[in-house]
Amino acid sequence: MKPISTYLAATLVAAGTISGSAMADEDTEKRGLIEISGYGTASAEPELVRISLHVMSRCNNTSIEAKDANAVLANEIIDVLRKYVPEESAGDDTFRVVADPGSNVRQTETEGYGESLRVICERKWRASEHISAAIKKFEDLPALQDELLRVIDKAVAAAPTKGASQTWAELDSPWFDLMPATWERLKNEAQSNALANARHKVAVFEASCNFSGLRLIRVSDPKFTATRSYDKVAMAAAATSTPVKPNMIEVSSQFDFVWSYLEASSLGGQRCAF
């Protein structure tokens, strides 16, 4: 069993007397403080998977050549993604294919580090673009990844000798996610559970110490974190396929609460029954 301080996050002194910082309220009574952290969680299964790619073209002679070369591969990738994006995406920005132009700069390209560093081309043009989309059918993901990689490999194979212009793309790891409305619901549920957790901790103190005049005087802004959990059995069963889908996405919330109470010296010395 964990020590009581782990759950209550409050300061205890010898013999179980609760120590509080004295403060004067509007009635000029001496009051002490209890600081408690409340924790709450809420979870849901993944609802979609996000796909992300970065398209790059380097060592081009002009800015227009760099952008045009980048656009050719980017458009082929977009055509593949649109085959898998849900039809209802026309009215939902969550699932639409998005292309964000990146930099278009003139620079010297190098490879390697230290003594192995070598120049690929000098003062040539590089263009980049980020492409993203989301799909609902997780079972379509392996086929989508394979089709995207075939398009990318074809472009790489057609590239001329190093030193001349080259265009390629990098496919990021898939990211399992939730719909925006689900994220908001989980945050609200986790927040409510954190408040209930803090109230329970205060009730434990109140029952043990016979507090008087409890008042909530300060609450911190909530802190939220999200984690993805993977069931070991599911991972083993899916070992021959890619990728492994998390079975749950969990949102955690934490609040820091400060309560005041009438100090022991005002009530003849309170003792806690811990």
C-alpha positions as CSV (number, residue, x, y, z in Angstrom):
1,M,0.0,0.0,0.0
2,K,1.3,3.4,-0.9
3,P,1.9,5.9,1.9
4,I,-1.0,8.2,2.6
5,S,1.0,11.2,1.5
6,T,1.2,9.8,-2.0
7,Y,-2.6,10.1,-2.3
8,L,-3.2,13.2,-0.4
9,A,-0.2,15.3,-1.4
10,A,-0.4,17.2,1.8
11,T,2.2,18.0,4.5
12,L,2.1,16.0,7.8
13,V,4.3,16.5,10.8
14,A,5.1,14.3,13.8
15,A,2.3,12.7,15.8
16,G,-0.2,13.2,12.9
17,T,-0.8,16.9,13.5
18,I,-1.7,18.7,10.3
19,S,0.6,21.7,9.7
20,G,-0.8,24.7,7.9
21,S,0.4,28.1,7.0
22,A,-1.5,30.6,9.1
23,M,-3.5,33.2,7.3
24,A,-6.1,35.6,8.2
25,D,-9.5,35.5,6.5
26,E,-12.3,38.0,6.6
27,D,-13.3,36.9,10.1
28,T,-9.7,37.3,11.4
29,E,-9.6,33.5,12.3
30,K,-6.3,31.7,12.0
31,R,-6.5,29.2,9.2
32,G,-4.2,26.6,7.7
33,L,-3.8,25.3,4.2
34,I,-4.1,21.9,2.5
35,E,-2.7,21.5,-1.0
36,I,-4.1,18.5,-2.9
37,S,-3.7,17.3,-6.5
38,G,-6.6,15.7,-8.2
39,Y,-6.1,13.3,-11.1
40,G,-8.6,12.0,-13.6
41,T,-8.6,10.0,-16.8
42,A,-10.9,9.2,-19.7
43,S,-10.3,7.0,-22.8
44,A,-11.6,6.0,-26.2
45,E,-10.6,3.8,-29.0
46,P,-8.8,5.4,-32.0
47,E,-11.2,6.7,-34.6
48,L,-8.9,7.6,-37.5
49,V,-5.3,7.3,-38.7
50,R,-3.3,10.3,-40.0
51,I,-0.9,9.9,-42.9
52,S,1.9,12.4,-43.4
53,L,4.6,12.8,-46.2
54,H,7.3,15.3,-47.0
55,V,8.2,15.8,-50.6
56,M,11.6,17.3,-51.5
57,S,13.3,18.4,-54.7
58,R,17.0,19.5,-54.7
59,C,19.8,20.7,-56.9
60,N,17.5,22.4,-59.4
61,N,18.9,25.2,-61.6
62,T,16.0,27.6,-61.1
63,S,13.2,28.2,-58.5
64,I,10.5,27.3,-61.1
65,E,12.3,24.0,-61.9
66,A,12.4,23.1,-58.2
67,K,8.7,23.8,-57.6
68,D,7.6,22.0,-60.8
69,A,9.6,18.9,-60.0
70,N,8.2,18.9,-56.5
71,A,4.7,19.3,-57.8
72,V,4.9,16.3,-60.1
73,L,5.6,13.8,-57.3
74,A,3.3,15.7,-54.8
75,N,0.3,15.4,-57.3
76,E,0.9,11.7,-57.7
77,I,0.9,11.2,-53.9
78,I,-2.3,13.3,-53.6
79,D,-4.0,11.2,-56.2
80,V,-3.2,8.0,-54.2
81,L,-4.4,9.5,-50.9
82,R,-7.7,10.7,-52.4
83,K,-8.6,7.1,-53.3
84,Y,-8.6,6.2,-49.6
85,V,-10.1,9.3,-48.0
86,P,-13.7,8.9,-46.9
87,E,-16.3,10.2,-49.4
88,E,-18.0,12.3,-46.7
89,S,-14.8,14.3,-46.4
90,A,-16.3,17.0,-48.6
91,G,-18.0,18.4,-45.5
92,D,-15.4,17.5,-42.9
93,D,-12.0,19.1,-42.8
94,T,-10.7,16.3,-40.6
95,F,-10.4,13.9,-43.6
96,R,-9.5,16.2,-46.5
97,V,-6.1,15.9,-48.2
98,V,-4.0,18.9,-47.3
99,A,-0.9,20.1,-49.2
100,D,1.2,22.8,-47.4
101,P,4.0,24.3,-49.5
102,G,7.3,24.5,-47.7
103,S,10.5,26.3,-48.4
104,N,11.8,27.2,-51.8
105,V,15.4,28.3,-51.3
106,R,18.8,28.4,-53.0
107,Q,21.5,26.5,-51.1
108,T,24.5,24.2,-51.2
109,E,23.5,20.6,-50.6
110,T,25.8,18.3,-48.7
111,E,25.9,14.7,-47.4
112,G,27.7,13.0,-44.6
113,Y,29.4,14.4,-41.5
114,G,32.9,15.3,-40.5
115,E,35.6,13.9,-42.8
116,S,32.9,12.1,-44.8
117,L,31.1,15.3,-45.6
118,R,30.8,15.9,-49.4
119,V,29.1,18.5,-51.6
120,I,26.2,17.3,-53.7
121,C,25.6,20.6,-55.5
122,E,26.4,24.2,-55.0
123,R,24.0,27.1,-54.9
124,K,21.1,25.2,-56.4
125,W,17.4,25.4,-55.7
126,R,15.5,23.2,-53.2
127,A,11.7,23.0,-52.8
128,S,9.6,21.1,-50.2
129,E,6.0,20.3,-49.5
130,H,4.1,18.6,-46.7
131,I,1.1,16.5,-47.5
132,S,-1.3,15.0,-45.0
133,A,-4.6,13.1,-44.9
134,A,-6.7,10.9,-42.6
135,I,-8.6,7.7,-43.2
136,K,-11.2,5.9,-41.2
137,K,-10.7,2.3,-42.3
138,F,-7.6,1.0,-40.5
139,E,-7.6,-2.2,-42.6
140,D,-6.8,0.0,-45.6
141,L,-3.6,1.4,-44.1
142,P,-1.1,-1.3,-45.3
143,A,-2.4,-1.1,-48.9
144,L,-2.2,2.7,-48.8
145,Q,1.3,2.6,-47.4
146,D,2.4,0.2,-50.1
147,E,0.9,2.2,-52.9
148,L,2.5,5.4,-51.7
149,L,5.9,3.8,-51.4
150,R,5.6,2.4,-55.0
151,V,5.0,6.0,-56.3
152,I,7.9,7.3,-54.2
153,D,10.3,4.4,-55.3
154,K,9.4,5.0,-58.9
155,A,10.4,8.7,-58.6
156,V,13.7,7.8,-56.9
157,A,14.5,5.2,-59.5
158,A,14.0,7.7,-62.3
159,A,16.3,10.3,-60.7
160,P,19.5,11.1,-62.6
161,T,23.1,10.7,-61.3
162,K,23.8,12.4,-57.9
163,G,24.7,16.0,-58.4
164,A,21.9,16.7,-60.8
165,S,18.3,17.5,-59.6
166,Q,16.6,14.9,-57.5
167,T,13.0,14.5,-56.2
168,W,11.9,12.1,-53.5
169,A,9.5,11.8,-50.5
170,E,9.5,10.5,-47.0
171,L,6.5,8.7,-45.5
172,D,6.1,9.3,-41.8
173,S,4.8,6.7,-39.3
174,P,1.0,6.6,-39.1
175,W,-0.5,8.5,-36.3
176,F,-3.7,7.1,-34.7
177,D,-6.0,9.9,-33.5
178,L,-9.5,10.8,-32.4
179,M,-12.2,13.1,-33.9
180,P,-12.0,16.7,-32.4
181,A,-15.4,16.2,-30.7
182,T,-14.1,13.1,-29.0
183,W,-11.0,14.9,-27.8
184,E,-13.2,17.6,-26.2
185,R,-15.4,15.0,-24.6
186,L,-12.5,13.1,-23.1
187,K,-11.0,16.3,-21.7
188,N,-14.3,17.2,-20.0
189,E,-14.6,13.7,-18.5
190,A,-11.0,13.6,-17.3
191,Q,-11.5,17.1,-15.8
192,S,-14.6,16.0,-13.9
193,N,-12.9,12.9,-12.7
194,A,-9.9,14.9,-11.4
195,L,-12.3,17.1,-9.4
196,A,-14.0,14.1,-7.9
197,N,-10.7,12.6,-7.0
198,A,-9.6,15.8,-5.2
199,R,-12.9,15.9,-3.3
200,H,-12.4,12.3,-2.2
201,K,-9.0,13.1,-0.9
202,V,-10.3,16.1,1.1
203,A,-13.1,13.9,2.5
204,V,-10.5,11.5,3.8
205,F,-8.7,14.3,5.6
206,E,-12.0,15.7,6.9
207,A,-13.1,12.4,8.3
208,S,-9.8,11.7,10.0
209,C,-9.1,15.2,11.4
210,N,-12.5,16.6,12.2
211,F,-11.8,19.8,10.2
212,S,-13.9,22.9,10.7
213,G,-14.6,25.6,8.2
214,L,-13.2,24.0,5.1
215,R,-13.0,26.4,2.1
216,L,-11.7,26.0,-1.4
217,I,-9.6,29.1,-2.0
218,R,-7.5,28.3,-5.1
219,V,-7.6,26.0,-8.1
220,S,-4.9,25.8,-10.8
221,D,-5.4,25.6,-14.5
222,P,-5.9,22.0,-15.6
223,K,-3.0,20.1,-17.2
224,F,-3.8,17.6,-19.9
225,T,-1.7,14.7,-21.3
226,A,-2.6,12.1,-23.9
227,T,-1.2,8.5,-24.0
228,R,-1.7,5.6,-26.4
229,S,-1.9,2.1,-24.9
230,Y,-1.1,-1.1,-26.7
231,D,-2.5,-4.5,-25.7
232,K,0.3,-7.1,-25.7
233,V,-2.0,-9.8,-27.0
234,A,-3.2,-7.6,-29.8
235,M,0.4,-6.7,-30.7
236,A,1.4,-10.3,-30.8
237,A,-1.5,-11.2,-33.0
238,A,-0.7,-8.4,-35.4
239,A,3.0,-9.1,-35.6
240,T,2.8,-10.0,-39.3
241,S,0.9,-6.8,-40.3
242,T,1.8,-3.2,-40.1
243,P,1.2,-1.0,-38.3
244,V,0.0,-2.1,-34.8
245,K,-3.0,0.0,-33.7
246,P,-3.2,1.3,-30.1
247,N,-6.3,-0.2,-28.4
248,M,-7.0,3.0,-26.4
249,I,-6.1,6.7,-26.4
250,E,-6.3,8.0,-22.8
251,V,-6.5,11.6,-21.7
252,S,-5.3,12.5,-18.2
253,S,-6.1,15.7,-16.3
254,Q,-4.5,17.2,-13.2
255,F,-5.7,20.0,-11.0
256,D,-3.9,21.5,-7.9
257,F,-6.4,22.6,-5.2
258,V,-5.8,24.6,-2.1
259,W,-8.3,24.4,0.8
260,S,-8.2,26.4,4.0
261,Y,-9.4,25.2,7.4
262,L,-9.5,26.5,11.0
263,E,-6.1,26.0,12.5
264,A,-5.5,23.5,15.4
265,S,-4.6,26.3,17.8
266,S,-8.0,27.8,17.4
267,L,-9.7,24.5,18.2
268,G,-7.7,23.2,21.1
269,G,-5.3,21.1,19.0
270,Q,-6.7,18.8,16.2
271,R,-5.2,15.4,15.8
272,C,-5.4,13.1,12.7
273,A,-6.5,9.5,13.1
274,F,-3.9,8.1,10.6
